[in-house]
Amino acid sequence: MSIAATQKRGFGAVLWDYLTTVDHKKIAQLYLIAGGIFFLFGGIEAMLIRIQLIKPDNDFVSAGTYNELITMHGTTMIFLAAMPLIFALMNVAVPLQIGARDVAFPFLNSLGFWLFLFGGLILNCSWFLGGAPDSGWTGYAPLSTTSPGHGVDYYVIGLQIAGAGTLIGGINFLVTVVNMRAPGMTYMRMPLFTWAAFIASVLILFAFPALTVGLFLLMFDRMFDTAFFDVSLGGNTIVWQHLFWVFGHPEVYILILPLFGVFSDVFSTFAKKRLFGYTAMVFATILIAFLGFMVWAHHMFTVGLGPVANTIFSLATMAIAVPTGIKIFGWLATLWGGNITINSAMLWALGFIPSFTIGGMTGVMVATVAADYQYHDTYFVVAHFHYVIVGGTIFGIFAGLHYWWPKMFGRILHEGLGKLTFWTFFIGFHLTFFIQHFLGLMGMPRRYWVFHAGDHLETGNLISTIGALFMAFAVIVFVINVIVTARGPKAPDDPWDGRTLEWATASPPAHYNFKQTPLVRGLDPLWIEKMDGNGKITPAEPLGDIHMPNGSFLPFLFSLGLFISGFGFIYQTDNKAWLIVMIGGLAFSAAMMFVRSMKDDLGYHITKEELEREAD
Amino acid sequence: MKGWMGKFRALSLLGLLALVLAGCGRENLTALKPKGYGAETSLHLIILTTVVMSLVLLVVAIVYITVLIRFRKKKGKEDFIPKQVEGNRTLETVWTIIPIILLIIIAVPTTIATFDLASTKGEKDHLNVEVTGNQYWWHFNYKGEDIQTSQDLYVPTGEKVYLNMKSSDVIHSFWVPSIAGKMDVNPENENTMYIEVNEEGVYWGKCAEFCGPAHSLMDFKIIAVSPDKFDQWVSDMKDVDPDAVAGSKTAKEGEKLFQDNNCMGCHAVGSSPVQVGPNLTDFGNRTKVAGVLDNTKENVVDWIMDPDSIKPGNKMSGNYPELSKDEASKIADYLMELKPSKVTPESAGE
C-alpha cells in the first residue's frame, strides 16, 4: 500500500504528495476516499429519510428538513459518490489496461479531481450555513428559482464547479484512450472496462454541457434577476426540464456503462473465459450510449408534451432493452461452460444480474407511456431507479473495488468480511426497494414527507426501512474490512489469474506503471502470454528513459479560487460587498491559469540506469 | 453462506406475506383496483408488461441458476481451462430478435392507449372543469356553470369530464390513482386530460409533482355521484347566497368575524373567483380540512389557530390578525354550516 510505504516520510510530506500528485493511481485513491466519504454522507441522509418514513404521520424531521435531505441524498449520491467512485475505478484501471504510463493530461486529471472535491464541499457547506437545497435533485423551476434562502444557490454553484471537474476528467479519458494505447492495442482488443469508460467519457463530453447551460440559466435567474424560468415575465419552466434531462438521461448511462465494463472483466476473469460475443458487447454498449441521448423526454411523459412526442420517446426508450438484453445474455454465455470462482468481487457481479434484470424489466414498464401515467413520480419509479443505480452502479463499484483493491493498495480485501458485506447489502437492497414498486402503485408519490395512517402504506414502508438498516450495516462492515485489510498480508501481482494488462504490473504498480511499454498481441493480452507459456508480457520497446510529469499544487489552488468565488456569487445577492470575494476568487483562479501557461514545466526523466537498479 | 441463504428465503417470504396482508392498498387510493377509464387503461398495460417482462426474467433466471449449479469450480478440476469461445452468431441473433418481438407486443397497445388517453374529441360536448394547482390546495371552476369549489371535485359517474389544468405558482401534478394516471399542472400552459369514473365514491387524490414543504399534504378528493345527484348538486351550488347560510347565533358571529378579519381578502364564499385561498362555499360538506384532517370542529379551530403546524409553508399563516380560541371557534361554526347542497360525500357512499 503506497500510503504505508510513504508513511516513513512523515504526515506532512504525504499530505503534500497527495495535494500535488498528478499520478493517476494516487488520484484514483483520492477519488475513492472523497467519493467514499460523500457516499457515507448520502447514506446517512438516506437513513434519516427511511427513519422518517418508518411509520405514518411521523414527525422525526420537519417537512423542510426532509426536503433538504431528499435533495442532498440524490445530488450527493449521483454527483459526489457514484461519479467519483467510477472515476476512481477509471483512473486505476484504464491507463493500466491500455498499457499506458499515465493519462494523456496528468495535470488536468488532478484539476478534475480538485474541482469535483471543492464543488462537493460547497454543496455540503450549505448544511452548516443556513440550509441545504430543497427543490429536489432535479431542481425543477420554478420551485428552484423561487426557493427562499441560499440552499439552491449552493446547489447551482456546487454542481457547476463539480460538473466542470467531471467534464475535464471525461475529456482526459477520451484523449487517453485515443492516444495512449500500447502498440498492438487496437480498439477491438481493448478490455470491456476501457471500452465502457471510453464511451462513458463520450457521454460526459456531450451531456455535461447541457447541465452547465441549465445551471447557468438557473444561476442567472436566482442571482442576477434574469427571467429564463419566470413565466410571468415570459420565461418557460419546461425548458429547465429539457435541459436537465438532456443531461440527466445520458447521466444514468454514464453511471452504468463503466460498471457494465467492470462486470464484463470480472465475469471473464472468474469464469476463466474470454468474453462471449466481444464485438456484439462493444456495439451494444455504443448503441445504449447513442439511444441514451434520444430518450430524455421519457422523464417528462406527464408534462403534457402530447401523444406524438410521448409515443416516440416511449418506443425509443423501449429499444434500449434490446442492446441491454444482448449484454445480459452475453454475460450469461460467458459464464456458461466456464470454471467459475465465487469470491467477493464475483458475488457482487453475480448479484448484479438478477437485480439489474429486474431494474431493466421495470425500465421497460415505465417506458410504456400510458402505464407510466400511473408510475411517474411515485415509489414505483423510486424502486426502478434504485434497482438500476444500486443494483447496477453500486454493485459494480463494489465489484470493481474488490477486484482492483490489490492493484490500488497492494492488499486483498478480507474474503469473509467481503461476503458478509455482500449478503447483508444484497438482502437489504431487495428488502428496501422491491416492496416500493407496490407502494407506488398503491398511491404513494415520491418525495412524500409523510404518508397517512389508513392509507395501507404502513407495512411496506416499515419493511423498506428495515431493509435500509441491513444496507447500512453492510457498509459499516465494508469500512471495517478496509481498515482490517490495511494491516493484512501483501497481495501478489496477479491474484486472480487475470487476463488483461493491469495484472502484468506490480501490486501496486510502480509510479511509471510499465518499465517497458507492453506489446499487445490480441484480446486479453496477459492471458495470451500465459497460454503461450511466457507468463510475462512481451515488451514493445527496449529499456529506456521514462518521461514523467512533475507534481503540481496549481490544480488545488485553482479549484480553491473557484471555491472562494462561489461564496461570493452566493452571498452577493444579500450584500454587494461579496462581489469582492466573487471577483477576487475568480482573479486568483485566473492567476493560477496564467502561472500554468507561463511556467515551463517539462517534467523529469527516470533514467535507464535507475530502472535497471530496481529489482525486476 | 447457507445460513444467509436461509435468512434470505425467510425474509422474502415475510415480504411476500406482508404484501398479501396489505392486499392491493387502500380502496379508492390504489392504482391496482381501478374505478375509472384512465386507470383501467393503465392497469391493462401494467399487467401486459409485467407478464411479458416476467417471461424475460424467467428465462434469465433459468440460465443463471443453471450456470451457477453447473459451472462452479469443482474439486479436482481447479486448473481446468474452459474453451475460449468467441461467440455464436445464431445465439446472438436469437436474443436480439426475440426482445424486439416482445417489445412490439408491448409497443402497439401502448401507442393506441396513449393516443386514446390524449384524445380531446368530445371536449365540447362534455363537462369542462378548470383545475388550478396552488401551494398546497386545488381549485375547481366548472366552466359555463358559475360554480367554484376547492379541494373536493364533484363529477357525474359514467361521463367524461375534461380537466383543463394550470398552476398558479410552481409545478404540481394531478393524480387520483384509482381513476386515472397523473397529469402535470404547469404555470405556463393549460394541460387537458379527461376522467371517467365508473362508480359512485370518494376517491383520494394526491399532488405528485414535488412542490415544496407541504407537498405530501396537498391531498384532494374526487366525489363521483350519479348524474341525477350531480345535476342536483349543480343547481344547489348555483344559487348559493353566502349571507343566507349561517343559522346559529355563534355562526352568525363567526360570519361577522370572518368578514372583519379580512378573511375575504383571500377566500370567497359563493361563485366569485378566488386568487389566493380556497373557495369555501361548500366547506361544511368537505371530506377533509386542509386536505388532510378529518372535518371536525376541533380540527377547523386548530387549523385557524396555527395553520403552519399542520401544513408547513402554506400561504395562510401569518396573513390575518391573531384570533382568540373563542373567535376561531365561532368562525369554525360559521364555516361548518356552509352546506349549500344535500349532495355530499356521504351521498356518494362515503
Chai-1 contact restraints between the chains, C-beta under 6 A:
chainA,res_idxA,chainB,res_idxB,connection_type,confidence,min_distance_angstrom,max_distance_angstrom,comment,restraint_id
A,A63,B,P213,contact,1.0,0.0,6.0,A-B,restraint_1
A,A63,B,P312,contact,1.0,0.0,6.0,A-B,restraint_2
A,G64,B,P213,contact,1.0,0.0,6.0,A-B,restraint_3
A,G136,B,F210,contact,1.0,0.0,6.0,A-B,restraint_4
A,P142,B,V170,contact,1.0,0.0,6.0,A-B,restraint_5
A,L143,B,V170,contact,1.0,0.0,6.0,A-B,restraint_6
A,V231,B,P187,contact,1.0,0.0,6.0,A-B,restraint_7
A,V231,B,E188,contact,1.0,0.0,6.0,A-B,restraint_8
A,N236,B,E188,contact,1.0,0.0,6.0,A-B,restraint_9
A,K272,B,P82,contact,1.0,0.0,6.0,A-B,restraint_10
A,K273,B,P82,contact,1.0,0.0,6.0,A-B,restraint_11
A,R274,B,Q84,contact,1.0,0.0,6.0,A-B,restraint_12
A,F276,B,G87,contact,1.0,0.0,6.0,A-B,restraint_13
A,G277,B,G87,contact,1.0,0.0,6.0,A-B,restraint_14
A,G277,B,E92,contact,1.0,0.0,6.0,A-B,restraint_15
A,A280,B,E92,contact,1.0,0.0,6.0,A-B,restraint_16
A,T302,B,K182,contact,1.0,0.0,6.0,A-B,restraint_17
A,T302,B,M183,contact,1.0,0.0,6.0,A-B,restraint_18
A,T302,B,D184,contact,1.0,0.0,6.0,A-B,restraint_19
A,V303,B,D184,contact,1.0,0.0,6.0,A-B,restraint_20
A,G304,B,D184,contact,1.0,0.0,6.0,A-B,restraint_21
A,G304,B,N191,contact,1.0,0.0,6.0,A-B,restraint_22
A,P307,B,T114,contact,1.0,0.0,6.0,A-B,restraint_23
A,P307,B,F115,contact,1.0,0.0,6.0,A-B,restraint_24
A,P307,B,A118,contact,1.0,0.0,6.0,A-B,restraint_25
A,N310,B,T114,contact,1.0,0.0,6.0,A-B,restraint_26
A,T311,B,T111,contact,1.0,0.0,6.0,A-B,restraint_27
A,T311,B,T114,contact,1.0,0.0,6.0,A-B,restraint_28
A,L315,B,A107,contact,1.0,0.0,6.0,A-B,restraint_29
A,M318,B,L103,contact,1.0,0.0,6.0,A-B,restraint_30
A,A321,B,P99,contact,1.0,0.0,6.0,A-B,restraint_31
A,V322,B,P99,contact,1.0,0.0,6.0,A-B,restraint_32
A,V322,B,I100,contact,1.0,0.0,6.0,A-B,restraint_33
A,G325,B,P99,contact,1.0,0.0,6.0,A-B,restraint_34
A,F329,B,W95,contact,1.0,0.0,6.0,A-B,restraint_35
A,L332,B,V63,contact,1.0,0.0,6.0,A-B,restraint_36
A,L335,B,V67,contact,1.0,0.0,6.0,A-B,restraint_37
A,W336,B,V67,contact,1.0,0.0,6.0,A-B,restraint_38
A,G337,B,P82,contact,1.0,0.0,6.0,A-B,restraint_39
A,G338,B,F71,contact,1.0,0.0,6.0,A-B,restraint_40
A,G338,B,P82,contact,1.0,0.0,6.0,A-B,restraint_41
A,N339,B,K73,contact,1.0,0.0,6.0,A-B,restraint_42
A,N339,B,F80,contact,1.0,0.0,6.0,A-B,restraint_43
A,N339,B,P82,contact,1.0,0.0,6.0,A-B,restraint_44
A,I340,B,F71,contact,1.0,0.0,6.0,A-B,restraint_45
A,I340,B,R72,contact,1.0,0.0,6.0,A-B,restraint_46
A,I340,B,K73,contact,1.0,0.0,6.0,A-B,restraint_47
A,T341,B,K73,contact,1.0,0.0,6.0,A-B,restraint_48
A,I353,B,Y64,contact,1.0,0.0,6.0,A-B,restraint_49
A,T357,B,L57,contact,1.0,0.0,6.0,A-B,restraint_50
A,T357,B,V60,contact,1.0,0.0,6.0,A-B,restraint_51
A,M361,B,M53,contact,1.0,0.0,6.0,A-B,restraint_52
A,M361,B,L57,contact,1.0,0.0,6.0,A-B,restraint_53
A,V364,B,M53,contact,1.0,0.0,6.0,A-B,restraint_54
A,M365,B,T49,contact,1.0,0.0,6.0,A-B,restraint_55
A,T368,B,L45,contact,1.0,0.0,6.0,A-B,restraint_56
A,T368,B,T49,contact,1.0,0.0,6.0,A-B,restraint_57
A,T368,B,T110,contact,1.0,0.0,6.0,A-B,restraint_58
A,V369,B,T114,contact,1.0,0.0,6.0,A-B,restraint_59
A,A370,B,T41,contact,1.0,0.0,6.0,A-B,restraint_60
A,A370,B,S42,contact,1.0,0.0,6.0,A-B,restraint_61
A,A370,B,L45,contact,1.0,0.0,6.0,A-B,restraint_62
A,A370,B,T110,contact,1.0,0.0,6.0,A-B,restraint_63
A,A370,B,A113,contact,1.0,0.0,6.0,A-B,restraint_64
A,A370,B,T114,contact,1.0,0.0,6.0,A-B,restraint_65
A,A370,B,L117,contact,1.0,0.0,6.0,A-B,restraint_66
A,A371,B,S42,contact,1.0,0.0,6.0,A-B,restraint_67
A,A371,B,L45,contact,1.0,0.0,6.0,A-B,restraint_68
A,A371,B,I46,contact,1.0,0.0,6.0,A-B,restraint_69
A,Y373,B,S42,contact,1.0,0.0,6.0,A-B,restraint_70
A,Y373,B,G181,contact,1.0,0.0,6.0,A-B,restraint_71
A,Y373,B,K182,contact,1.0,0.0,6.0,A-B,restraint_72
A,Q374,B,A31,contact,1.0,0.0,6.0,A-B,restraint_73
A,Q374,B,S42,contact,1.0,0.0,6.0,A-B,restraint_74
A,Q374,B,G181,contact,1.0,0.0,6.0,A-B,restraint_75
A,D377,B,A208,contact,1.0,0.0,6.0,A-B,restraint_76
A,W423,B,W4,contact,1.0,0.0,6.0,A-B,restraint_77
A,I427,B,F8,contact,1.0,0.0,6.0,A-B,restraint_78
A,L441,B,A31,contact,1.0,0.0,6.0,A-B,restraint_79
A,L441,B,L32,contact,1.0,0.0,6.0,A-B,restraint_80
A,M442,B,G25,contact,1.0,0.0,6.0,A-B,restraint_81
A,M442,B,T30,contact,1.0,0.0,6.0,A-B,restraint_82
A,G443,B,L29,contact,1.0,0.0,6.0,A-B,restraint_83
A,G443,B,T30,contact,1.0,0.0,6.0,A-B,restraint_84
A,G443,B,P177,contact,1.0,0.0,6.0,A-B,restraint_85
A,P445,B,K206,contact,1.0,0.0,6.0,A-B,restraint_86
A,P445,B,A208,contact,1.0,0.0,6.0,A-B,restraint_87
A,R447,B,F210,contact,1.0,0.0,6.0,A-B,restraint_88
A,Y448,B,S216,contact,1.0,0.0,6.0,A-B,restraint_89
A,W449,B,S216,contact,1.0,0.0,6.0,A-B,restraint_90
A,V450,B,S216,contact,1.0,0.0,6.0,A-B,restraint_91
A,D455,B,R26,contact,1.0,0.0,6.0,A-B,restraint_92
A,D455,B,L29,contact,1.0,0.0,6.0,A-B,restraint_93
A,H456,B,A22,contact,1.0,0.0,6.0,A-B,restraint_94
A,H456,B,G25,contact,1.0,0.0,6.0,A-B,restraint_95
A,H456,B,R26,contact,1.0,0.0,6.0,A-B,restraint_96
A,T459,B,A18,contact,1.0,0.0,6.0,A-B,restraint_97
A,T459,B,A22,contact,1.0,0.0,6.0,A-B,restraint_98
A,I463,B,G15,contact,1.0,0.0,6.0,A-B,restraint_99
A,I463,B,A18,contact,1.0,0.0,6.0,A-B,restraint_100
